[in-house]
Amino acid sequence: MLEYREFHKRGSGLFLRLKGVLYTHQSPYQRIEVLDTEDFGRMLALDGLVMTTEADEFYYHEMLVHPGAVLAPQLQQVLIIGGGDGGTLREAAKYPEPQRLVMVELDEAVVRVAQRYLPSLARAFDDPRLDLRFMDGAQYLESTEETFDLILVDSPDPIGPAEVLFSESFYARVRDRLRPQGILVAQTESPVYHRDLIEATARRLRALFPTVLFYTAPVPTYPSGFWSFALATHLPRQELRPRRPAPEGLKWFHTGMIPAVFDAVPAFMKQP
């Protein structure tokens, strides 16, 4: 019997029974696997860590994209950093307003694997508005003079090449590429297992932005099943109101979550 085990602490983690291994490959950056699970469908793992599954990916991708997209005063230029599985792009592409969807992914192999094995996530890669770049996200921010209405940081765990995507210098580059009323949203790991990282992220973002709000969502196959996101902007909180409805057909997010979602967080994540 095939099994997948991922330990999050010494005595706890994730166990999944597998139907089979569909793909495994060592890219120049990481080991990429696509596994067929009994309960969560196909699963993408990078370096032995779950990135997404067909059954529960909508919690993560909807909550990464739609709070910021609904609140952004303008939504003409959108930048996605990371997100090689395509789920974040899929959700951003549901809005008609963006003229350009720029996506910067380090590892081209992840995109190609998603297109082949995870078509339900990768279906927006043929969107004519997409400008797809295969390069380091931090280097892209240094090299471009473009500015954006919404920047979405869909990073893997802060290990190896992804560690820079949680640094203050990276967030400073993001700030410089945001338009005056622009919004940054980044995934910030588990409130249960990664409190130190969330507190450090809060300090870094609050040194750069006057408004920094955290919110959470369930993601069953992520560590603790409970995930967090940070939203940062130069807009005052009282000006953060829905500017457009969320797309129809979403499975989890709805516009009525705003603004309560920013208050329904552990005390240590609330803005002083």
Secondary structure, DSSP 8 states (H G I E B T S, - for coil): --EEEEEEETTEEEEEEEEEEEEEEE-SS-EEEEEEETTTEEEEEETTEEEEETTTHHHHHHHHHHHHHHH-S--SEEEEEE-TTSHHHHHHTT-S--SEEEEEES-HHHHHHHHHH-HHHHGGGG-TTEEEEES-HHHHHHH----EEEEEEE---SSGGGGGGGSHHHHHHHHHHEEEEEEEEEE---TTT-HHHHHHHHHHHHTT-SEEEEEEEE-TTSGGGEEEEEEEESS-GGG---SS---TT-SS--GGGTTGGGTSS-GGGS--
